[in-house]
Every structure is written in C-alpha cells, then in structure tokens.
Amino acid sequence: MVESKEIAALFHLIDDPDNEVYGPVSDKIISFGKAIIPNLEDLWENTISEPVQERIELLIHQLHFKDLTNDFINWKNGSCELLQGALFTAQYHYPEMQPQQVLQEIEKMRRNVWLELNNYLTPLEQVNVLTSIVYNYYKHKGVEIAYNQPEDFLINKTLATRNGNAISNGIIYLVLCELLDIPVKAINIPRQFLLAYFDQQFEFINPVAHASQKIIFYVDPLNGQIYSHKDVESYFKRINVPPTTSYFKQLDNKKIIRFLLEELSKCFDDERNRYKMEELLQLAKLLDE
C-alpha cells in the first residue's frame, strides 16, 4: 500500500502512551486491512523501540486474525472440507504459510496409497495398506498430546517433521480416507481422538441401528493400531463411563476442526499468550453458530 499522509500520521502516533489516543489509532490502522501489513513491516524494521515493535507485531497479528475469521466464516458456510479447515488452523500460528506444499505432500501420499489399493481388498486390508504407507513408508510418528508443543497440532508441521499427535495425525489420515473413498470417520469417544471404519452396506440397510453396530473396527491415529469392539468396551469399563450411542456417531468436519481449535488453544494458557487462547476459542465458537 502506498503510504499516504493519513497513514504517516497514524504511524507517528503508534508510540503514544495514552490508550485513549492509541485505541482509535490502532482501530483505524486495522480498518485498512491486510494491504497495510507491508507498511507496518517496513515501520518495524526502522524502529528501535521494543515496545513500539511489540505494538506493530500485535497490529499485524490482529490484521491476520481478522482475515482468518472471515475465512472460517466462509468455510463453515461453504464446503467445510477438512483439509482446508486444518490449513486455516495452521495459518493462525503461521500466517505466511503457503498451503501448496501441504497439498502436494497430501497428494503424494494419496497416490502412493492408491497404487496399492484394489476393489478386492477387505476393509482391514484397505486400512492396513493406508497405515503401512503413512506410518512405515513415510515414517509418521505419534507423540502424546503436549500443550507446550503447539506445532504438534498443525498439519503443516506434522507433515514436515513426520511427528504429530493423535489429532493432527488423525486429520491427515481422515483426509486421505476421504480422497480414497475409504469409509473411516472420527467418532466422539471420551478423552480420545479415535477413528472408526463404518460398514456402509450395514448402515444403508439398518439406518436406525445402534451407531456402534455400523462400525467394523477402530483405528488409533497415533500409530495406526487397530482396535476391536471388545477393546473399546474394555476402555469404557476402565474409565467407568457407559458407552452411549452418541460416542459412536461420526463427527462432521466442523466438529473436528472445532475440537482442534479448542485443543490448540490450551497451548496458550499463560499470561503472555492468553489473547491467543481467547482468539482460538472465539474461532471454535464461531463453528458452533
């Protein structure tokens, strides 16, 4: 954006210690939208005052967040594609991230799995092919959820480092299943992010059956391990929770991304970053509306 007299005057007031002056100044700067970011970056490079640099950084962040909020509104009112939702979430932490590299990596993985699939494979054989490609060939590793490691929740970093927690690994697994027409979906098991292979034929013939009856087996996205119905029943007994129908219903993409945002927000539960926690929860709530 070409710097006008108005922008120059606003930038001159960025260091004003009076919040009653700075508040309207920051609001006006943000009203220009993302086009003003290069001007702010140039100002940051030519500023020696740390407090002013911090204000500039926060303004740039607010501009990115405003844009991202609009992206999420359009996403929830549009296609709700899981991969796009995961990319938007990653862009909160890495606003300059270019999605093309992620898309290319996902496509390479999809093609490698597709080459090994055929119409005669059983559900278990299909999943074994996918699991082998993801965890053996690409050597994706599962790490326990740690709220001091926000990168583990983000699809771009998980693909780059081959390390992800159950949620980020699970989203990659679900995206591949969606692209390959493998009926694996996320379900709402408490304290877990667990996937399930749904018997589409049974679901078509018995649409009102208990949700768990439509499931052939379960997949742990942390490492690709397969669980049986008996394994899941044992888990419910261990946590002393009755296995009601709602736990076995498929989670739609909005619920998955909302869960991702809520879990990612917990990485910023400290005084310095509390505003990030609040912003992520704001985005999560947006998907509820």
C-alpha positions as CSV (number, residue, x, y, z in Angstrom):
1,M,0.0,0.0,0.0
2,V,1.3,3.5,-0.9
3,E,1.9,5.4,2.2
4,S,-0.4,8.4,2.4
5,K,-0.3,11.4,4.7
6,E,-3.0,9.8,6.8
7,I,-1.0,6.5,7.2
8,A,2.1,8.5,8.1
9,A,0.2,10.4,10.7
10,L,-1.3,7.2,12.2
11,F,2.2,5.6,12.3
12,H,3.5,8.7,14.1
13,L,1.0,8.0,16.9
14,I,1.7,4.3,17.3
15,D,4.1,5.1,20.2
16,D,1.6,7.3,22.1
17,P,1.4,6.1,25.7
18,D,-2.2,7.3,26.1
19,N,-4.5,4.4,25.4
20,E,-7.4,6.8,24.6
21,V,-5.2,8.0,21.7
22,Y,-3.7,4.7,20.7
23,G,-7.0,2.8,20.7
24,P,-8.6,4.8,17.8
25,V,-5.3,4.9,16.0
26,S,-5.0,1.0,16.1
27,D,-8.6,0.6,15.0
28,K,-8.1,2.9,12.1
29,I,-4.9,1.1,11.0
30,I,-6.7,-2.3,11.2
31,S,-9.6,-0.8,9.1
32,F,-7.1,-0.6,6.1
33,G,-7.0,-4.5,6.0
34,K,-4.1,-6.7,5.1
35,A,-2.9,-4.3,2.4
36,I,-1.2,-2.2,5.1
37,I,0.9,-5.1,6.5
38,P,4.0,-4.3,4.3
39,N,3.9,-0.7,5.5
40,L,3.8,-2.0,9.1
41,E,6.7,-4.4,8.5
42,D,8.7,-1.6,7.0
43,L,8.0,0.5,10.0
44,W,9.0,-2.3,12.3
45,E,12.4,-2.7,10.6
46,N,13.0,1.0,11.0
47,T,12.0,1.2,14.7
48,I,14.5,0.7,17.5
49,S,11.9,0.9,20.3
50,E,10.9,-2.6,21.6
51,P,7.5,-1.5,23.0
52,V,6.7,0.1,19.6
53,Q,7.8,-3.1,17.8
54,E,5.5,-5.1,20.0
55,R,2.6,-2.9,19.2
56,I,3.4,-3.3,15.4
57,E,3.6,-7.0,15.8
58,L,0.2,-7.1,17.6
59,L,-1.3,-4.9,14.9
60,I,-0.1,-7.3,12.2
61,H,-1.4,-10.2,14.2
62,Q,-4.8,-8.5,14.5
63,L,-5.0,-7.9,10.8
64,H,-4.2,-11.6,10.1
65,F,-6.8,-12.7,12.7
66,K,-9.5,-10.5,11.1
67,D,-8.8,-12.1,7.7
68,L,-8.7,-15.6,9.2
69,T,-12.0,-15.1,11.0
70,N,-13.6,-14.2,7.6
71,D,-12.0,-17.4,6.1
72,F,-13.5,-19.5,8.8
73,I,-17.0,-17.9,8.4
74,N,-16.9,-18.7,4.6
75,W,-15.6,-22.2,5.3
76,K,-18.4,-23.1,7.8
77,N,-21.0,-21.7,5.4
78,G,-19.4,-23.4,2.4
79,S,-17.8,-26.8,1.6
80,C,-16.4,-27.5,5.1
81,E,-13.5,-29.5,3.6
82,L,-11.5,-31.0,6.4
83,L,-8.1,-30.3,4.8
84,Q,-9.0,-26.6,4.3
85,G,-10.1,-26.3,7.9
86,A,-6.8,-27.7,9.1
87,L,-4.9,-25.4,6.8
88,F,-6.8,-22.3,8.2
89,T,-5.9,-23.5,11.7
90,A,-2.2,-23.8,10.8
91,Q,-2.4,-20.3,9.4
92,Y,-3.4,-18.9,12.7
93,H,0.1,-19.8,14.0
94,Y,1.9,-19.4,10.7
95,P,0.0,-16.6,8.8
96,E,2.6,-16.6,6.0
97,M,2.3,-20.3,5.4
98,Q,1.7,-21.3,1.8
99,P,-0.7,-24.2,1.5
100,Q,0.7,-25.5,-1.8
101,Q,3.5,-27.6,-0.1
102,V,0.9,-29.3,2.2
103,L,-1.4,-30.0,-0.8
104,Q,1.5,-31.5,-2.7
105,E,2.5,-33.7,0.2
106,I,-1.0,-35.0,0.7
107,E,-1.3,-35.7,-3.0
108,K,1.9,-37.7,-3.0
109,M,0.7,-39.8,0.0
110,R,-2.7,-40.3,-1.6
111,R,-1.1,-41.5,-4.8
112,N,1.2,-44.0,-3.0
113,V,-1.8,-45.5,-1.2
114,W,-4.0,-45.5,-4.3
115,L,-1.4,-47.5,-6.2
116,E,-1.6,-50.3,-3.6
117,L,-5.4,-50.4,-3.4
118,N,-7.8,-52.5,-5.4
119,N,-11.5,-53.4,-5.3
120,Y,-10.9,-56.8,-3.9
121,L,-9.4,-55.8,-0.6
122,T,-11.3,-56.3,2.7
123,P,-11.8,-53.3,5.0
124,L,-9.0,-54.5,7.2
125,E,-6.7,-54.9,4.2
126,Q,-7.6,-51.4,2.9
127,V,-6.7,-49.8,6.2
128,N,-3.5,-51.9,6.5
129,V,-2.3,-50.5,3.2
130,L,-3.0,-46.9,4.3
131,T,-1.5,-47.5,7.7
132,S,1.6,-49.0,6.2
133,I,2.2,-46.1,3.8
134,V,1.6,-43.4,6.5
135,Y,3.5,-45.0,9.4
136,N,6.1,-47.2,7.8
137,Y,6.9,-45.8,4.4
138,Y,6.5,-42.1,5.4
139,K,7.6,-42.9,9.0
140,H,5.0,-40.7,10.7
141,K,5.3,-41.0,14.4
142,G,2.7,-40.3,17.1
143,V,3.5,-38.2,20.1
144,E,1.4,-37.7,23.2
145,I,-0.6,-34.5,23.4
146,A,1.6,-31.8,25.0
147,Y,0.2,-28.3,25.4
148,N,3.7,-26.8,25.3
149,Q,4.1,-28.0,21.7
150,P,1.5,-26.2,19.5
151,E,3.4,-27.4,16.4
152,D,2.2,-31.0,17.1
153,F,-1.4,-29.9,16.4
154,L,-0.7,-28.2,13.0
155,I,-0.9,-30.1,9.7
156,N,2.0,-28.3,8.0
157,K,4.4,-29.0,10.8
158,T,3.2,-32.6,11.2
159,L,3.8,-33.3,7.5
160,A,7.2,-31.5,7.7
161,T,8.6,-33.2,10.8
162,R,6.7,-36.5,10.5
163,N,5.7,-36.1,14.1
164,G,2.1,-35.3,15.2
165,N,-0.3,-36.1,18.0
166,A,-3.5,-38.1,17.6
167,I,-5.4,-35.1,16.3
168,S,-3.0,-33.9,13.6
169,N,-2.1,-37.4,12.5
170,G,-5.8,-38.3,12.6
171,I,-6.8,-35.4,10.4
172,I,-4.2,-36.4,7.8
173,Y,-5.5,-40.0,8.0
174,L,-9.1,-38.8,7.5
175,V,-8.2,-36.6,4.6
176,L,-6.5,-39.5,2.8
177,C,-9.5,-41.7,3.5
178,E,-11.8,-39.1,2.1
179,L,-9.7,-38.8,-1.0
180,L,-9.6,-42.6,-1.4
181,D,-13.3,-43.3,-0.6
182,I,-12.3,-45.3,2.4
183,P,-15.2,-45.0,5.0
184,V,-13.1,-44.2,8.0
185,K,-14.5,-41.4,10.2
186,A,-13.7,-39.7,13.5
187,I,-16.0,-40.6,16.4
188,N,-16.7,-39.0,19.8
189,I,-15.0,-41.4,22.2
190,P,-14.3,-39.6,25.5
191,R,-10.7,-38.4,26.1
192,Q,-9.6,-39.9,22.8
193,F,-9.4,-38.9,19.2
194,L,-10.3,-42.3,17.7
195,L,-11.3,-43.3,14.1
196,A,-13.7,-46.0,13.0
197,Y,-14.3,-48.0,9.8
198,F,-18.0,-47.8,9.0
199,D,-19.8,-50.6,7.2
200,Q,-21.6,-48.6,4.6
201,Q,-23.8,-51.5,3.5
202,F,-25.0,-52.3,7.0
203,E,-25.6,-48.5,7.6
204,F,-27.7,-48.4,4.4
205,I,-29.8,-51.5,5.4
206,N,-30.1,-50.6,9.1
207,P,-30.1,-46.8,9.3
208,V,-31.6,-46.8,12.8
209,A,-29.3,-49.4,14.3
210,H,-27.0,-48.5,17.3
211,A,-24.1,-46.5,15.9
212,S,-21.5,-49.0,17.2
213,Q,-23.2,-51.8,15.1
214,K,-22.2,-49.8,12.0
215,I,-18.6,-49.9,12.9
216,I,-16.4,-52.9,11.8
217,F,-13.2,-51.9,13.8
218,Y,-11.4,-48.8,15.2
219,V,-8.1,-47.1,14.2
220,D,-5.8,-45.3,16.6
221,P,-4.4,-42.4,14.5
222,L,-1.5,-42.0,16.9
223,N,0.2,-45.1,15.4
224,G,-2.4,-46.8,13.1
225,Q,-3.1,-49.6,15.6
226,I,-6.4,-51.5,15.1
227,Y,-8.9,-52.0,18.0
228,S,-11.8,-54.3,18.2
229,H,-15.2,-53.7,19.7
230,K,-14.0,-55.7,22.8
231,D,-11.0,-53.3,23.1
232,V,-13.3,-50.3,23.1
233,E,-15.7,-51.9,25.6
234,S,-12.8,-52.5,27.9
235,Y,-11.7,-48.9,27.6
236,F,-15.2,-47.7,28.7
237,K,-15.1,-50.0,31.7
238,R,-11.7,-48.7,32.6
239,I,-12.8,-45.1,32.6
240,N,-16.1,-46.0,34.2
241,V,-18.2,-44.4,31.5
242,P,-21.3,-46.1,30.0
243,P,-20.9,-46.4,26.2
244,T,-23.9,-44.5,24.9
245,T,-24.8,-44.2,21.3
246,S,-23.6,-40.6,20.9
247,Y,-20.0,-41.7,21.4
248,F,-20.1,-43.8,18.3
249,K,-21.6,-41.3,15.9
250,Q,-19.5,-39.8,13.1
251,L,-18.0,-36.3,13.8
252,D,-18.6,-33.9,10.9
253,N,-15.7,-31.7,9.8
254,K,-16.9,-28.6,11.7
255,K,-16.8,-30.6,14.9
256,I,-13.3,-32.0,14.2
257,I,-11.9,-28.5,13.4
258,R,-13.7,-27.0,16.4
259,F,-12.0,-29.7,18.6
260,L,-8.6,-29.0,17.0
261,L,-9.0,-25.2,17.7
262,E,-10.1,-25.9,21.3
263,E,-7.2,-28.2,22.0
264,L,-4.7,-25.9,20.3
265,S,-5.9,-23.0,22.5
266,K,-4.7,-24.9,25.6
267,C,-1.1,-24.3,24.3
268,F,-1.5,-20.6,25.1
269,D,-2.9,-20.7,28.6
270,D,-0.4,-18.2,30.1
271,E,-0.4,-14.5,30.8
272,R,1.7,-13.5,27.8
273,N,-0.3,-15.6,25.3
274,R,-3.8,-15.6,26.8
275,Y,-5.1,-13.4,24.0
276,K,-4.2,-16.2,21.5
277,M,-6.1,-18.7,23.7
278,E,-9.2,-16.4,23.6
279,E,-8.9,-15.9,19.8
280,L,-8.7,-19.6,19.1
281,L,-11.7,-20.3,21.4
282,Q,-13.5,-17.5,19.5
283,L,-12.9,-19.2,16.2
284,A,-14.1,-22.5,17.7
285,K,-17.3,-20.9,19.0
286,L,-17.8,-19.5,15.5
287,L,-18.1,-23.0,14.2
288,D,-20.9,-23.7,16.7
289,E,-23.1,-20.9,15.4
